[in-house]
Amino acid sequence: MEIERSKQQTNKVYSFLLISGIVLIALNLRPAITSVGPIIGSIQADVGLSSSSAGLLTSLPVIAFAIMSPLAPSLANRLSNEWAMLIGLLMLFIGISIRSNSIVILLFSGTLLVGLGIAVLNVLLPSFIKDKFPHKIGLMTSLYTTAMGVIAAAASGLNVPIADGLNLGWKVALFIWGIPTLLALFNIFYLARKGNSDQHMERKFIRTNKKMWKSPLAWQVAIFMGTQSFLFYSTISWLPTILNDQGVSMATAGWMLSFTQFIGLPASFLVPVIAEKFRNQQGVVISIIISSFLGYGGLLLGTTTTMMVISCTFIGFTLAGAFSLALTLIGLRARTAIEAAELSGMAQTLGYLLAATGPLLIGFLNDISNGWTLPLIVILIDSVIVLIFGLGAGRNKYV
């Protein structure tokens, strides 16, 4: 009886550490990136970077995502999800540490390491959830996407007060986001040591029966991920400028971008939970795209303050809901954790390639049209593409 009680207690502790590990990893997926933008001017002034070099500093992590995403599943196959994520966290912490100085080569190489480390975590976290919580994919995805959203917005808002308000400078402001990485390192190291290595030795030689890149359903999930990423990065890059050109001050436009991210947090939590309750997720996809048309259509048709707030609200729901649904579909469309890792790698590779083109294309369209009507129409067309591939990816099938 005493032995049984001890086992139950051990299982409870292990489950708590698993859940806290998911949250801690989620807390490391965005702040090392979103913390840079608000203080990029200080970095430029101190280091002497040109505007193009500063742009490369902010785009390097996205490039690293596209490079590393297809490699992460192989790393997990060889080692296990836990050990692979531990390597990702180590890369992230080393990257955060060495980029927090004025030496240009270290600034850029550290930023590249940050991107590579986050890419490993991005790809493997859905697989980790599929492996450890196969019947609670929606709830666990809700937990980590909400945690991501909160800390991403917090990092954007806090770094200027840390650097300037507290007079700690941009180096400390960047380095401070290594604290969540250290906490996650200790947690995942324990889980990796605790994991059943014999079970992994049996799993590591299992391969999926068909090539993921030849699966039509996998392509639908991947293109859904990519086209919603196009929406997200285009919006994050250009929404303040769009609002500013409509007569809003740049300070207010910046706050509206923060508002857009915060207002989407309920969607981050609710969409995966709701999606998992249905046999297919097509109704959820349709709801998200209706929100997209209301949001971006509102920006296209109206310039009043009321219309701006309503539009940003719907855009916030769209971006948060589409991203959390894309991650949920990775778990729901895969039979096993290994398939989930492969699908995640494929989806996020394509996703970040499309994400990198979004801001460039929208900026180019603004240049040639000298306005935002054409770019917003293209964003609405992208929303239709999200709908088409979301309906395919939302079917009750496996890759």
NORTAMO-V50950 format. One record per residue. N is the residue number from 0. RES is the residue in three letters. SS is DSSP state (~ for helix, > for strand, _ for the rest). PHI is phi in radians with two decimals (999 if undefined). PSI is psi as a letter, one per 40 degrees, with the letter a starting at -180 (999 if undefined). Layout:
# NORTAMO-V50950
{{N/RES/SS/PHI/PSI} {N/RES/SS/PHI/PSI}}
This chain:
# NORTAMO-V50950
{{0/MET/_/999/d} {1/GLU/~/-1.15/d} {2/ILE/~/-1.15/d} {3/GLU/~/-1.09/d} {4/ARG/~/-1.14/d} {5/SER/~/-1.14/d} {6/LYS/~/-1.13/d} {7/GLN/~/-1.09/d} {8/GLN/~/-1.11/d} {9/THR/~/-1.08/d} {10/ASN/~/-1.12/d} {11/LYS/~/-1.13/d} {12/VAL/~/-1.10/d} {13/TYR/~/-1.11/d} {14/SER/~/-1.10/d} {15/PHE/~/-1.08/d} {16/LEU/~/-1.19/d} {17/LEU/~/-1.10/d} {18/ILE/~/-1.14/d} {19/SER/~/-1.15/d} {20/GLY/~/-1.12/d} {21/ILE/~/-1.07/d} {22/VAL/~/-1.14/d} {23/LEU/~/-1.13/d} {24/ILE/~/-1.14/d} {25/ALA/~/-1.01/d} {26/LEU/_/-1.21/e} {27/ASN/_/-1.87/e} {28/LEU/_/-1.49/e} {29/ARG/_/-2.30/d} {30/PRO/~/-1.07/d} {31/ALA/~/-1.15/e} {32/ILE/~/-1.73/d} {33/THR/~/-1.24/e} {34/SER/~/-1.36/e} {35/VAL/~/-1.39/d} {36/GLY/~/-0.87/d} {37/PRO/_/-1.10/d} {38/ILE/_/-2.00/e} {39/ILE/~/-1.09/d} {40/GLY/~/-1.10/d} {41/SER/~/-1.14/d} {42/ILE/~/-1.13/d} {43/GLN/~/-1.02/d} {44/ALA/~/-1.14/d} {45/ASP/~/-1.32/d} {46/VAL/~/-1.57/d} {47/GLY/_/1.49/f} {48/LEU/_/-1.44/i} {49/SER/_/-1.34/i} {50/SER/~/-1.11/d} {51/SER/~/-1.17/d} {52/SER/~/-1.16/d} {53/ALA/~/-1.13/d} {54/GLY/~/-1.12/d} {55/LEU/~/-1.13/d} {56/LEU/~/-1.05/d} {57/THR/~/-1.47/d} {58/SER/~/-1.65/e} {59/LEU/~/-0.96/d} {60/PRO/~/-1.05/d} {61/VAL/~/-1.15/d} {62/ILE/~/-1.09/d} {63/ALA/~/-1.11/d} {64/PHE/~/-0.99/d} {65/ALA/~/-1.14/d} {66/ILE/~/-1.27/d} {67/MET/~/-1.51/d} {68/SER/~/-0.96/d} {69/PRO/~/-1.26/e} {70/LEU/~/-1.58/d} {71/ALA/~/-1.04/d} {72/PRO/~/-1.05/d} {73/SER/~/-1.13/d} {74/LEU/~/-1.07/d} {75/ALA/~/-1.17/d} {76/ASN/~/-1.11/d} {77/ARG/~/-1.34/d} {78/LEU/~/-1.95/d} {79/SER/_/2.19/i} {80/ASN/~/-1.02/d} {81/GLU/~/-1.13/d} {82/TRP/~/-1.18/d} {83/ALA/~/-1.14/d} {84/MET/~/-1.18/d} {85/LEU/~/-1.09/d} {86/ILE/~/-1.10/d} {87/GLY/~/-1.04/d} {88/LEU/~/-1.15/d} {89/LEU/~/-1.10/d} {90/MET/~/-1.04/d} {91/LEU/~/-1.11/d} {92/PHE/~/-1.15/d} {93/ILE/~/-1.09/d} {94/GLY/~/-1.08/d} {95/ILE/~/-1.05/d} {96/SER/~/-1.18/d} {97/ILE/~/-1.39/e} {98/ARG/~/-1.46/e} {99/SER/_/-1.49/f} {100/ASN/_/-2.70/i} {101/SER/_/-1.60/e} {102/ILE/_/-1.38/h} {103/VAL/~/-1.02/d} {104/ILE/~/-1.07/d} {105/LEU/~/-1.30/d} {106/LEU/~/-1.03/d} {107/PHE/~/-1.38/d} {108/SER/~/-1.16/d} {109/GLY/~/-1.13/d} {110/THR/~/-1.11/d} {111/LEU/~/-1.10/d} {112/LEU/~/-1.09/d} {113/VAL/~/-0.99/d} {114/GLY/~/-1.12/d} {115/LEU/~/-1.13/d} {116/GLY/~/-1.14/d} {117/ILE/~/-1.13/d} {118/ALA/~/-1.05/d} {119/VAL/~/-1.05/d} {120/LEU/~/-1.18/d} {121/ASN/~/-0.97/d} {122/VAL/~/-1.28/d} {123/LEU/~/-1.53/e} {124/LEU/~/-1.10/d} {125/PRO/~/-1.04/d} {126/SER/~/-1.17/d} {127/PHE/~/-1.05/d} {128/ILE/~/-1.14/d} {129/LYS/~/-1.04/d} {130/ASP/~/-1.27/d} {131/LYS/~/-1.59/d} {132/PHE/_/-2.32/g} {133/PRO/_/-1.09/d} {134/HIS/_/-1.82/e} {135/LYS/_/-2.34/f} {136/ILE/~/-1.06/d} {137/GLY/~/-1.08/d} {138/LEU/~/-1.11/d} {139/MET/~/-1.18/d} {140/THR/~/-1.15/d} {141/SER/~/-1.00/d} {142/LEU/~/-1.05/d} {143/TYR/~/-1.44/d} {144/THR/~/-1.21/d} {145/THR/~/-1.18/d} {146/ALA/~/-1.06/d} {147/MET/~/-1.04/d} {148/GLY/~/-1.11/d} {149/VAL/~/-1.11/d} {150/ILE/~/-1.31/d} {151/ALA/~/-1.10/d} {152/ALA/~/-1.17/d} {153/ALA/~/-1.13/d} {154/ALA/~/-1.10/d} {155/SER/~/-1.11/d} {156/GLY/~/-1.46/d} {157/LEU/~/-1.58/d} {158/ASN/~/-1.18/d} {159/VAL/~/-1.16/d} {160/PRO/~/-1.02/d} {161/ILE/~/-1.17/d} {162/ALA/~/-1.26/d} {163/ASP/~/-1.78/d} {164/GLY/~/-1.10/d} {165/LEU/_/-1.66/e} {166/ASN/_/0.99/f} {167/LEU/_/-1.63/e} {168/GLY/~/1.50/i} {169/TRP/~/-1.22/d} {170/LYS/~/-1.13/d} {171/VAL/~/-1.16/d} {172/ALA/~/-1.06/d} {173/LEU/~/-1.35/d} {174/PHE/~/-1.20/d} {175/ILE/~/-1.08/d} {176/TRP/~/-1.41/e} {177/GLY/~/-1.44/e} {178/ILE/~/-1.08/d} {179/PRO/~/-1.04/d} {180/THR/~/-1.16/d} {181/LEU/~/-1.07/d} {182/LEU/~/-1.05/d} {183/ALA/~/-1.16/d} {184/LEU/~/-1.01/d} {185/PHE/~/-1.09/d} {186/ASN/~/-1.12/d} {187/ILE/~/-1.21/d} {188/PHE/~/-1.07/d} {189/TYR/~/-1.10/d} {190/LEU/~/-1.13/d} {191/ALA/~/-1.16/d} {192/ARG/~/-1.19/d} {193/LYS/~/-1.35/d} {194/GLY/_/-1.05/i} {195/ASN/_/-1.42/h} {196/SER/~/-1.17/d} {197/ASP/~/-1.14/d} {198/GLN/~/-1.09/d} {199/HIS/~/-1.20/d} {200/MET/~/-1.05/d} {201/GLU/~/-1.27/d} {202/ARG/~/-1.40/d} {203/LYS/_/-1.20/d} {204/PHE/_/-1.68/e} {205/ILE/_/-1.36/h} {206/ARG/_/-2.19/i} {207/THR/_/-1.19/i} {208/ASN/_/-1.26/d} {209/LYS/_/-2.25/i} {210/LYS/_/-1.13/h} {211/MET/~/-1.05/d} {212/TRP/~/-1.26/e} {213/LYS/~/-1.79/e} {214/SER/_/-1.54/h} {215/PRO/~/-1.02/d} {216/LEU/~/-1.16/d} {217/ALA/~/-1.07/d} {218/TRP/~/-1.13/d} {219/GLN/~/-1.15/d} {220/VAL/~/-1.10/d} {221/ALA/~/-1.13/d} {222/ILE/~/-1.25/d} {223/PHE/~/-1.05/d} {224/MET/~/-1.04/d} {225/GLY/~/-1.17/d} {226/THR/~/-1.26/d} {227/GLN/~/-1.27/d} {228/SER/~/-1.16/d} {229/PHE/~/-1.00/d} {230/LEU/~/-1.05/d} {231/PHE/~/-1.09/d} {232/TYR/~/-1.25/d} {233/SER/~/-1.12/d} {234/THR/~/-1.21/d} {235/ILE/~/-1.05/d} {236/SER/~/-1.34/d} {237/TRP/~/-2.06/e} {238/LEU/~/-0.98/d} {239/PRO/~/-1.02/d} {240/THR/~/-1.19/d} {241/ILE/~/-1.03/d} {242/LEU/~/-1.15/d} {243/ASN/~/-1.09/d} {244/ASP/~/-1.22/e} {245/GLN/_/-1.59/e} {246/GLY/_/1.88/e} {247/VAL/_/-1.59/i} {248/SER/_/-1.11/i} {249/MET/~/-1.12/d} {250/ALA/~/-1.10/d} {251/THR/~/-1.14/d} {252/ALA/~/-1.08/d} {253/GLY/~/-1.11/d} {254/TRP/~/-1.13/d} {255/MET/~/-1.15/d} {256/LEU/~/-1.15/d} {257/SER/~/-1.10/d} {258/PHE/~/-1.02/d} {259/THR/~/-1.06/d} {260/GLN/~/-1.26/d} {261/PHE/~/-1.22/d} {262/ILE/~/-1.18/d} {263/GLY/_/-1.45/e} {264/LEU/~/-1.03/d} {265/PRO/~/-1.03/d} {266/ALA/~/-1.16/d} {267/SER/~/-1.00/d} {268/PHE/~/-1.43/d} {269/LEU/~/-1.40/d} {270/VAL/~/-1.03/d} {271/PRO/~/-1.08/d} {272/VAL/~/-1.12/d} {273/ILE/~/-1.16/d} {274/ALA/~/-1.05/d} {275/GLU/~/-1.22/d} {276/LYS/~/-1.34/e} {277/PHE/_/-1.78/i} {278/ARG/_/-1.15/d} {279/ASN/_/-2.30/i} {280/GLN/_/-1.95/f} {281/GLN/~/-1.15/d} {282/GLY/~/-1.11/d} {283/VAL/~/-1.15/d} {284/VAL/~/-1.04/d} {285/ILE/~/-1.06/d} {286/SER/~/-1.08/d} {287/ILE/~/-1.12/d} {288/ILE/~/-1.27/d} {289/ILE/~/-1.05/d} {290/SER/~/-1.06/d} {291/SER/~/-1.09/d} {292/PHE/~/-1.16/d} {293/LEU/~/-1.15/d} {294/GLY/~/-1.25/d} {295/TYR/~/-1.26/d} {296/GLY/~/-1.13/d} {297/GLY/~/-1.11/d} {298/LEU/~/-1.12/d} {299/LEU/~/-1.28/d} {300/LEU/~/-1.74/d} {301/GLY/_/-2.34/i} {302/THR/_/-2.19/e} {303/THR/_/-1.31/i} {304/THR/~/-1.08/d} {305/THR/~/-1.07/d} {306/MET/~/-1.11/d} {307/MET/~/-1.08/d} {308/VAL/~/-1.15/d} {309/ILE/~/-1.10/d} {310/SER/~/-1.07/d} {311/CYS/~/-1.13/d} {312/THR/~/-1.11/d} {313/PHE/~/-1.16/d} {314/ILE/~/-1.11/d} {315/GLY/~/-1.04/d} {316/PHE/~/-1.07/d} {317/THR/~/-1.09/d} {318/LEU/~/-1.13/d} {319/ALA/~/-1.18/d} {320/GLY/~/-1.16/d} {321/ALA/~/-1.16/d} {322/PHE/~/-1.16/d} {323/SER/~/-1.18/d} {324/LEU/~/-1.18/d} {325/ALA/~/-1.03/d} {326/LEU/~/-1.20/d} {327/THR/~/-1.13/d} {328/LEU/~/-1.09/d} {329/ILE/~/-1.03/d} {330/GLY/~/-1.28/d} {331/LEU/~/-1.30/d} {332/ARG/_/-1.56/e} {333/ALA/_/-1.85/i} {334/ARG/_/-1.41/d} {335/THR/_/-2.24/i} {336/ALA/~/-1.13/d} {337/ILE/~/-1.15/d} {338/GLU/~/-1.08/d} {339/ALA/~/-1.07/d} {340/ALA/~/-1.13/d} {341/GLU/~/-1.14/d} {342/LEU/~/-1.14/d} {343/SER/~/-1.10/d} {344/GLY/~/-1.07/d} {345/MET/~/-1.13/d} {346/ALA/~/-1.11/d} {347/GLN/~/-1.37/d} {348/THR/~/-1.07/d} {349/LEU/~/-1.14/d} {350/GLY/~/-1.03/d} {351/TYR/~/-1.37/d} {352/LEU/~/-1.13/d} {353/LEU/~/-1.19/d} {354/ALA/~/-1.06/d} {355/ALA/~/-1.20/d} {356/THR/~/-1.42/d} {357/GLY/~/-0.98/d} {358/PRO/~/-1.03/d} {359/LEU/~/-1.13/d} {360/LEU/~/-1.14/d} {361/ILE/~/-1.12/d} {362/GLY/~/-1.12/d} {363/PHE/~/-1.10/d} {364/LEU/~/-1.13/d} {365/ASN/~/-1.15/d} {366/ASP/~/-1.12/d} {367/ILE/~/-1.37/d} {368/SER/~/-1.78/e} {369/ASN/_/0.98/f} {370/GLY/_/-3.12/a} {371/TRP/_/-1.92/e} {372/THR/~/-1.13/d} {373/LEU/~/-1.10/d} {374/PRO/~/-0.99/d} {375/LEU/~/-1.20/d} {376/ILE/~/-1.13/d} {377/VAL/~/-1.12/d} {378/ILE/~/-1.11/d} {379/LEU/~/-1.18/d} {380/ILE/~/-1.11/d} {381/ASP/~/-1.06/d} {382/SER/~/-1.08/d} {383/VAL/~/-1.13/d} {384/ILE/~/-1.14/d} {385/VAL/~/-1.00/d} {386/LEU/~/-1.06/d} {387/ILE/~/-1.04/d} {388/PHE/~/-1.35/d} {389/GLY/~/-1.17/d} {390/LEU/~/-1.13/d} {391/GLY/~/-1.22/d} {392/ALA/~/-1.21/d} {393/GLY/_/-1.45/e} {394/ARG/_/-1.20/i} {395/ASN/_/-1.39/g} {396/LYS/_/-2.44/i} {397/TYR/_/-2.03/i} {398/VAL/_/-1.22/999}}
